[in-house]
């Protein structure tokens, strides 16, 4: 299903198949929790990046279909910028972090809508073909100023920017690499902004960004 040979123009030449998502990096998404952020199970706002994994069964390429099970009413479509690691990153400084990237790519992060961000449930995040990556990996001078345009069935549905994240690309990469090593070909999503649209079986979508191309997908009844 997933073709790891997305066009690289530099080492590591292909994706590793490991994709990490970042939760609550958007200040508006964190603010939406309101007073709940101070209550169990959270008990306090996060002090470090909150990550989740999109395992291999979730990975798909542009144009692929995502099956919607009968017990799932809709999927939330998170448009994200993926930071593609170009060389092993372990305890890198913020000043040097972006030099560890092979480039950036588009990611469609589909998940079953849910209210809790505590220990993200695998059954919400790890549905088959729920993480589309591509169509290419491109070097960007400034990953924190990318405008992402989302269309559903050909109509503009959502517009978001990588600007204003709690942890910009370099800081996020530095803080994540402080407690885990990121390997060449890994993808670290910068995060999804609040207001992601919800889609049902039968709908098509695309995510576009200048210089990064267009990532397309569709939802089909399982």
Rosetta blueprint (number, residue, H / E / L):
1 X L
2 X L
3 X L
4 X L
5 X L
6 X L
7 X E
8 X L
9 X L
10 X L
11 X L
12 X L
13 X L
14 X L
15 X L
16 X L
17 X L
18 X L
19 X E
20 X E
21 X E
22 X E
23 X E
24 X L
25 X L
26 X E
27 X H
28 X H
29 X H
30 X H
31 X H
32 X L
33 X L
34 X H
35 X H
36 X H
37 X H
38 X H
39 X L
40 X L
41 X L
42 X L
43 X L
44 X L
45 X L
46 X L
47 X L
48 X L
49 X L
50 X E
51 X E
52 X E
53 X E
54 X E
55 X L
56 X H
57 X H
58 X H
59 X E
60 X E
61 X E
62 X L
63 X L
64 X L
65 X E
66 X E
67 X E
68 X E
69 X L
70 X L
71 X L
72 X L
73 X L
74 X L
75 X E
76 X E
77 X E
78 X E
79 X E
80 X E
81 X E
82 X E
83 X E
84 X E
85 X E
86 X L
87 X L
88 X L
89 X E
90 X L
91 X L
92 X L
93 X L
94 X L
95 X L
96 X L
97 X H
98 X H
99 X H
100 X H
101 X E
102 X E
103 X E
104 X E
105 X E
106 X E
107 X E
108 X E
109 X E
110 X E
111 X E
112 X E
113 X L
114 X L
115 X L
116 X L
117 X L
118 X L
119 X L
120 X L
121 X L
122 X H
123 X H
124 X H
125 X H
126 X L
127 X L
128 X L
129 X L
130 X L
131 X E
132 X E
133 X E
134 X E
135 X E
136 X E
137 X E
138 X E
139 X L
140 X L
141 X L
142 X L
143 X H
144 X H
145 X H
146 X L
147 X E
148 X E
149 X E
150 X E
151 X E
152 X E
153 X L
154 X L
155 X E
156 X E
157 X E
158 X E
159 X E
160 X E
161 X E
162 X L
163 X L
164 X L
165 X E
166 X L
167 X L
168 X L
169 X H
170 X H
171 X H
172 X H
173 X H
174 X H
175 X H
176 X H
177 X H
178 X L
179 X L
180 X L
181 X L
182 X E
183 X L
184 X L
185 X L
186 X L
187 X E
188 X E
189 X E
190 X L
191 X L
192 X L
193 X L
194 X L
195 X L
196 X L
197 X L
198 X E
199 X E
200 X L
201 X L
202 X L
203 X L
204 X E
205 X E
206 X E
207 X E
208 X E
209 X E
210 X L
211 X L
212 X L
213 X E
214 X E
215 X E
216 X E
217 X E
218 X E
219 X E
220 X E
221 X E
222 X L
